[in-house]
Amino acid sequence: MDTSVKTREAAQTIDALITPSLLLDRGRLERNIQRLAEHARKLGVVLRPHMKTAKSIDVTRYVFPGEPGPITVSTIAEAEYFAGHGFRDMTYAVGMSPASVVRAMELCRRTGADVKLLLDSVEQADALAGVREDTGVTPSVFIELDCDDHRGGLKPDDPKLLEVANRVVAAGANLVGVLAHAGESYGLSTADALVKAAENERSATVRAAETLRAHGHACPIVSLGSTPTAHFAENLEGVTELRAGVYMFFDLVQHGVGVCGLDDIAISVLATVIGSKPEKGWVLVDAGWMALSRDRGTANQQIDQGYGVVCDEKGRVLEDVIVAQASQEHGILAIRAGSGKSMPDLPLGARVRILPNHACAMAAQHHFYAVVNGDSPRIEARWERIRGW
Amino acid sequence: MDTSVKTREAAQTIDALITPSLLLDRGRLERNIQRLAEHARKLGVVLRPHMKTAKSIDVTRYVFPGEPGPITVSTIAEAEYFAGHGFRDMTYAVGMSPASVVRAMELCRRTGADVKLLLDSVEQADALAGVREDTGVTPSVFIELDCDDHRGGLKPDDPKLLEVANRVVAAGANLVGVLAHAGESYGLSTADALVKAAENERSATVRAAETLRAHGHACPIVSLGSTPTAHFAENLEGVTELRAGVYMFFDLVQHGVGVCGLDDIAISVLATVIGSKPEKGWVLVDAGWMALSRDRGTANQQIDQGYGVVCDEKGRVLEDVIVAQASQEHGILAIRAGSGKSMPDLPLGARVRILPNHACAMAAQHHFYAVVNGDSPRIEARWERIRGW
């Protein structure tokens, strides 16, 4: 067991990095960003990436090498952070609450940003009049649609759609459009089903926009997206913008859905072997759920990846080795049940990289990315992440 | 919908708090701390609380109102943080890796702290000689025991136990004792089974200590503990210290095991209603897995609590209302399947408190506690938490 390890501050290579640590492969990140940008271009829509996965201005700079573009955020804290870095056109893609509206409007007043809000009820629409009065800012709002029974939003054919739109206008707010998220697409696993889910998301959203336009609402933005449907959409006629977030990093859930290969997954947790139980086929590492997250998103997929797929220190997948169990700071590596393989040699002090079930959840457990490229041990940069609300 | 909400900085009451926010009920915290302290006193053992749950110096001050006492930590970052606040006697309860040893010994040299390490192999024992040479500090080490096939550690009757002990001494390190953790007790649910698990943990640990003593090792510390066995132990003869962490806060998993009541659970997430789907019996709140964690520890218990039990704004349990689904920033509240009840009225903007499946995991998603007491809305203090490794 070699104990000549430097502290994190001095780390120039991953060999000297404290474990567990979050790695981000820059080459894979760039390739993933490029892939969806090209697809959006071909389909003739604006891409409005969701920053809830990366939560890092440094990642955003790879998405927008020039001027800051339109983004989606999942918290007002993200909106405040990205506004501080020059972003102006943002959609807060969570239904508005009393507190979030006030903070969003204060941010708009302070920075000149346009933070677009989501609502799906007349109560929320009616509250906008007071907001305008109190803050001096005219809120921009989307009506949230429900295209697949996933979560919130109005069905495209719900008569309340028009009522809510009228109340938004009556409150003096700016109705910018309709917005849907095909969240149920995460549960699919064939190209056919994904193409259909994408078309369902499109047709539902466009139908709602047409209803509003037929009643005098301009509805300039028709926004939809989820990482699976964004990649499988073949036609986005009538749609103006596409949203996706996890596509920058990808993960094992997206791999199980069929959107990416294992070699596209851009983040992993670097861990160190701290013990073994040869009689059980276990190798213990110092990455538990605190580093990997408790996400078990692959549990209901065709291949259950446990708490993550294990790669060697250079990022090469160790076939059928997964994190079988996780406690707070311990992970137990084992061979996937039924695979018939045996554990590779992973002595004390050896390093592994663990791919995430869910990139958003794994990344959220860390406060920075150690940026690497391919199998090189060199750390190119350290990128901070934000958290909180 | 009332939009007169202040920002987090100005919050004096939870009504003005940004949601989601982590609440900590001081009265419950004090009661839980008192309960196990008294039990340890009766059993005649030292209590060495695990700080992996609270990760906050302010919480620690309720455990040790006077001088800092002995604690357990799950990361070297915790050891560094608590050393900075005057703690000296610490056990790092994760198997040592090359990097963790070096950082721990550097901390000892710098501050005079005694950070005790864990090992269960001759390879780790042999590495200690070099550590002593490199850092000038004599490492204090425990041999980790495996009393219930939970994770790492040597079986008490494993011949390697003596070999490892001898190699520790040969490396010039200080063998301070043996340590076990009855992690499998989390899977139990009857008092009988818990009493038996506690006695098994005790007898296994004491047996190992006696073996070592019979061969000339002093083995002064006999350490064991898990929150369930710590509370159900009836006799700790031969044991010198007890460890537990989640007992300060408790959670739904511990409630399911039978260690605490719902009214003992000291932390919760305050959330705001942002929508509803009456036709589905859903109420949407702005706390998803980012605020609650992805932990589903009650999924395999007799009562599956979803992503958490829902209380009203004052902390009174709303019977059979749970967080049925969670996405990143959305929680879906619904009635527990089969309960026959109907959803209480939770209008837009209403606040609820959500109890955790797993306190360690929920707390880790937040960077501070808003400290409250009982059903009062007043915020008494804001306590920071640490994170990272």
Interface residues (C-beta under 8 A of the other chain):
Chain A: M1 D2 T3 S4 V5 T7 I18 T19 P20 S21 K52 S74 T75 I76 V94 G95 M96 S97 P98 A99 S100 V101 V102 R103 E106 D120 S121 E123 Q124 D126 A127 G130 V131 D134 D149 R151 G152 G183 T272 V273 I274 G275 S276 K277 K280 L284 D286 W289 M290 A291 S293 R294 D295 R296 Q325 S327 Q328 E329 H330 I332 P347 L348 G349 H358 C360 A361 A364 Q365 H366 H367 R387 G388 W389
Chain B: M1 D2 T3 S4 V5 T7 I18 T19 P20 S21 K52 S74 T75 I76 V94 G95 M96 S97 P98 A99 S100 V101 V102 R103 E106 D120 S121 E123 Q124 D126 A127 G130 V131 D134 D149 R151 G152 G183 T272 V273 I274 G275 S276 K277 K280 L284 D286 W289 M290 A291 S293 R294 D295 R296 S327 Q328 E329 H330 I332 P347 L348 G349 H358 C360 A361 A364 Q365 H366 H367 R387 G388 W389
